[in-house]
Amino acid sequence: MACLSIERYLQQNGGSLRSVVEKSLEPGALVPTLCEHGCEIELRAVCPHGCRSVALLLMIAGYKWEDIDR
């Protein structure tokens, strides 16, 4: 599997978790995954390399909007 940790994802892609989550709020948006190949998918899908979206994993982990830094 080619999935990254959230920390590694942020190192490689810059930005913030808040910007990733905001992108997931757009209807029909493709959102980033923790895939080292830079895959983007629908929020609840899995990329061809077996990685889930960053936003979905944050939800599964129980993060709330106010927990995610800008």
C-alpha positions in Angstrom: 0.0 0.0 0.0 1.2 3.5 -0.8 -0.7 5.5 1.9 1.0 8.3 3.8 0.5 9.5 7.3 -1.3 12.9 7.7 2.0 14.5 8.7 3.8 13.2 5.7 0.9 14.2 3.4 1.2 17.8 4.7 5.0 17.8 4.3 4.7 16.7 0.7 1.7 18.8 -0.4 1.8 21.9 1.8 -1.4 23.6 2.7 -3.4 22.8 5.8 -5.9 20.2 7.0 -8.6 22.9 7.0 -8.1 23.6 3.3 -8.4 19.9 2.5 -11.6 19.6 4.5 -13.0 22.8 2.9 -12.4 21.4 -0.5 -14.5 18.3 0.5 -17.5 20.5 1.2 -17.9 21.4 -2.5 -20.6 19.3 -4.2 -19.1 16.6 -6.4 -15.5 17.6 -5.6 -12.7 15.2 -5.9 -10.7 15.3 -2.7 -7.1 14.4 -1.9 -6.1 11.0 -0.4 -3.2 10.0 1.7 -1.8 8.3 -1.4 1.9 8.9 -2.3 0.7 9.0 -5.9 -1.4 12.1 -5.3 -4.7 10.5 -6.2 -8.0 12.4 -5.8 -11.3 10.6 -5.3 -14.9 11.1 -4.2 -15.1 11.6 -0.5 -16.1 8.1 0.5 -14.2 6.2 -2.2 -10.8 4.4 -2.1 -8.1 5.2 -4.6 -6.6 2.4 -6.9 -3.7 2.2 -4.4 -6.0 1.5 -1.4 -5.9 4.9 0.2 -8.9 6.8 1.6 -9.5 10.6 1.5 -7.9 12.8 4.1 -11.3 14.3 5.0 -13.0 11.0 5.6 -10.1 9.7 7.8 -10.4 12.9 9.9 -14.1 12.2 10.3 -13.5 8.6 11.2 -11.0 9.7 13.8 -13.6 11.9 15.4 -12.2 15.4 14.5 -14.7 18.2 14.7 -14.4 21.4 12.6 -13.0 23.4 15.5 -10.3 20.7 16.0 -8.8 21.4 12.6 -6.3 24.2 12.4 -6.3 26.7 9.6 
